Amino acid sequence: METGNEFNGKDVGADAGQFRIEAADGDRGRFFSVRPLGNERYELLDDDGSIGTIQLDERDHSRCESQGCELDLPLLHSVRDQIRGHLDRNKDMG
């Protein structure tokens, strides 16, 4: 299925704009570092390093795609919601 989203794009630097989120994983929270890569793409990192990349859909904020992530769907949606919330809070502050 063609979505029009591509996972290639310019890298904005190693730690440029990196932030931390806590996402619900069942009945507990998991912490991730999130590194913006540009074009609505974000690298997810845990304590062991990179665990994959997700791309938020600019037109449908309830949807995202993942590449290399082995997170279950509910956790992936929680991560997406936390990233979107972080972006919305920072947009309101800036």
Buried (B, 14 or more C-beta within 10 A) or exposed (E): EEEEBEBEEEEBEEEEEBBEBEBBBEEEEBEBBBBBBBBBBBBBBEEEEEBBBBBBBEEEEEBBBBEEBEBEEEBBBBBBBBBBEBBEEEEEEE
